[in-house]
Amino acid sequence: MVYSSVGSTAERDYCLVTYVNVAGTFFAIGSDVKKTRVCEVNTFVRVGGGYEDDCDKECEPIPFEKCTLPLENYEE
């Protein structure tokens, strides 16, 4: 995992995750509806390359800019 954060509104909790594996670099947004506790993946995007499965070197984090997810009724 390269980066993760959470946000919350009155209705949902959100999780933003960026991670790297052999298939690529991925960005995902998931949510959990507070009333029903139903979890779902809202966005799942391949944003870059991955690393070789048989590679002996350590994976270095990719450079990226953190994003802010503006949420109405945000709760800290």
Backbone as CSV, one residue per row, in Angstrom:
resi,resn,N_x,N_y,N_z,CA_x,CA_y,CA_z,C_x,C_y,C_z
1,MET,0.848,-1.167,0.000,0.000,0.000,0.000,0.897,1.234,0.000
2,VAL,0.556,2.185,-0.858,1.320,3.418,-0.971,0.688,4.522,-0.145
3,TYR,-0.654,4.582,-0.147,-1.354,5.655,0.554,-2.785,5.215,0.859
4,SER,-3.288,5.624,2.003,-4.704,5.379,2.305,-5.226,6.509,3.183
5,SER,-6.518,6.771,3.060,-7.165,7.764,3.915,-8.633,7.411,4.027
6,VAL,-9.287,8.020,5.013,-10.713,7.790,5.218,-11.423,9.125,5.337
7,GLY,-12.689,9.126,5.002,-13.545,10.299,5.145,-14.917,9.829,5.552
8,SER,-15.690,10.732,6.104,-17.001,10.341,6.591,-18.008,11.441,6.306
9,THR,-19.209,11.039,5.897,-20.339,11.957,5.788,-21.411,11.452,6.744
10,ALA,-22.523,12.124,6.776,-23.619,11.689,7.649,-24.150,10.321,7.230
11,GLU,-24.023,9.982,5.929,-24.589,8.735,5.422,-23.571,7.615,5.195
12,ARG,-22.304,7.968,4.868,-21.326,6.944,4.482,-19.940,7.222,5.056
13,ASP,-19.179,6.141,5.215,-17.748,6.228,5.476,-17.048,5.860,4.166
14,TYR,-15.985,6.585,3.822,-15.247,6.328,2.594,-13.800,5.961,2.907
15,CYS,-13.231,5.102,2.086,-11.829,4.720,2.197,-11.188,4.903,0.820
16,LEU,-10.073,5.633,0.752,-9.322,5.834,-0.476,-7.993,5.111,-0.325
17,VAL,-7.635,4.279,-1.289,-6.422,3.466,-1.202,-5.672,3.505,-2.531
18,THR,-4.355,3.686,-2.468,-3.482,3.534,-3.628,-2.487,2.429,-3.282
19,TYR,-2.348,1.423,-4.164,-1.421,0.336,-3.888,-0.783,-0.167,-5.178
20,VAL,0.360,-0.855,-5.017,1.113,-1.403,-6.141,1.220,-2.905,-5.965
21,ASN,0.973,-3.665,-7.045,1.223,-5.101,-7.039,1.798,-5.492,-8.400
22,VAL,1.908,-6.778,-8.683,2.530,-7.215,-9.938,1.733,-6.781,-11.161
23,ALA,0.444,-6.577,-11.027,-0.399,-6.215,-12.163,-0.426,-4.715,-12.435
24,GLY,-0.043,-3.903,-11.473,-0.055,-2.463,-11.694,-0.218,-1.667,-10.428
25,THR,-0.395,-0.369,-10.621,-0.677,0.554,-9.542,-2.160,0.875,-9.614
26,PHE,-2.853,0.765,-8.498,-4.303,0.909,-8.480,-4.748,1.957,-7.474
27,PHE,-5.850,2.626,-7.815,-6.503,3.577,-6.929,-7.939,3.093,-6.735
28,ALA,-8.351,2.958,-5.499,-9.702,2.465,-5.216,-10.382,3.350,-4.178
29,ILE,-11.681,3.530,-4.380,-12.521,4.213,-3.392,-13.629,3.246,-3.013
30,GLY,-13.754,2.997,-1.734,-14.821,2.138,-1.238,-15.667,2.906,-0.239
31,SER,-16.883,2.433,-0.031,-17.749,3.098,0.939,-18.537,2.073,1.740
32,ASP,-18.973,2.526,2.888,-19.760,1.712,3.812,-20.958,2.556,4.220
33,VAL,-22.163,2.133,3.843,-23.381,2.871,4.188,-23.653,2.661,5.675
34,LYS,-23.696,3.744,6.418,-23.852,3.641,7.871,-25.165,2.980,8.275
35,LYS,-26.237,3.300,7.589,-27.564,2.792,7.971,-27.682,1.280,7.747
36,THR,-27.161,0.790,6.617,-27.320,-0.627,6.268,-26.053,-1.443,6.461
37,ARG,-24.913,-0.779,6.672,-23.593,-1.426,6.798,-23.225,-2.194,5.527
38,VAL,-23.742,-1.775,4.376,-23.404,-2.377,3.092,-22.120,-1.731,2.586
39,CYS,-21.123,-2.558,2.290,-19.848,-2.072,1.764,-19.819,-2.262,0.255
40,GLU,-19.250,-1.294,-0.450,-19.142,-1.423,-1.895,-17.904,-0.694,-2.400
41,VAL,-17.404,-1.151,-3.537,-16.309,-0.474,-4.225,-16.949,0.495,-5.207
42,ASN,-16.663,1.780,-5.038,-17.266,2.795,-5.881,-16.413,3.105,-7.103
43,THR,-15.097,3.046,-6.952,-14.166,3.346,-8.037,-12.960,2.427,-7.909
44,PHE,-12.528,1.853,-9.025,-11.342,0.995,-9.036,-10.631,1.250,-10.360
45,VAL,-9.455,1.880,-10.309,-8.776,2.324,-11.523,-7.316,1.877,-11.503
46,ARG,-6.848,1.339,-12.639,-5.421,1.052,-12.794,-4.780,2.331,-13.297
47,VAL,-3.841,2.878,-12.519,-3.257,4.172,-12.852,-1.797,4.101,-13.279
48,GLY,-1.202,2.909,-13.277,0.192,2.801,-13.683,0.674,1.375,-13.674
49,GLY,1.969,1.203,-13.941,2.580,-0.110,-14.004,2.798,-0.715,-12.641
50,GLY,3.114,-1.995,-12.630,3.375,-2.710,-11.387,4.845,-3.054,-11.265
51,TYR,5.141,-4.200,-10.712,6.508,-4.672,-10.593,6.550,-6.137,-10.994
52,GLU,7.729,-6.612,-11.326,7.915,-7.991,-11.768,7.740,-8.946,-10.591
53,ASP,7.015,-10.035,-10.799,6.764,-11.008,-9.737,8.052,-11.678,-9.269
54,ASP,8.976,-11.963,-10.198,10.215,-12.654,-9.833,11.363,-11.692,-9.578
55,CYS,11.069,-10.441,-9.382,12.094,-9.420,-9.176,12.609,-9.481,-7.739
56,ASP,13.933,-9.380,-7.568,14.538,-9.425,-6.239,14.583,-8.062,-5.561
57,LYS,14.369,-7.001,-6.310,14.496,-5.677,-5.711,13.223,-5.281,-4.969
58,GLU,13.380,-4.380,-4.030,12.245,-3.843,-3.296,11.482,-2.882,-4.201
59,CYS,10.179,-2.833,-4.064,9.373,-1.884,-4.824,9.472,-0.517,-4.178
60,GLU,9.737,0.470,-4.975,9.787,1.835,-4.491,8.396,2.456,-4.675
61,PRO,7.965,3.299,-3.753,6.683,3.978,-3.937,6.722,4.849,-5.193
62,ILE,5.612,4.909,-5.902,5.551,5.762,-7.076,5.239,7.182,-6.644
63,PRO,5.733,8.177,-7.374,5.391,9.557,-7.009,3.939,9.854,-7.375
64,PHE,3.230,10.529,-6.511,1.849,10.909,-6.786,1.480,12.082,-5.898
65,GLU,0.451,12.763,-6.287,-0.042,13.871,-5.482,-1.269,13.416,-4.717
66,LYS,-1.271,13.679,-3.424,-2.418,13.311,-2.602,-3.633,14.113,-3.060
67,CYS,-4.794,13.488,-2.995,-6.012,14.187,-3.390,-6.885,14.402,-2.165
68,THR,-7.679,15.407,-2.223,-8.643,15.686,-1.171,-10.024,15.394,-1.724
69,LEU,-10.783,14.623,-0.989,-12.128,14.281,-1.401,-13.096,15.198,-0.662
70,PRO,-13.609,16.246,-1.364,-14.542,17.146,-0.672,-15.868,16.433,-0.410
71,LEU,-16.284,16.429,0.823,-17.510,15.733,1.218,-18.452,16.713,1.901
72,GLU,-19.719,16.687,1.498,-20.717,17.478,2.210,-20.963,16.848,3.582
73,ASN,-21.232,17.645,4.559,-21.518,17.171,5.920,-20.364,16.335,6.477
74,TYR,-19.150,16.745,6.184,-17.971,16.002,6.630,-17.895,15.990,8.154
75,GLU,-17.606,14.791,8.704,-17.437,14.632,10.148,-15.989,14.251,10.396
76,GLU,-15.306,14.926,11.294,-13.910,14.613,11.604,-13.838,13.580,12.685
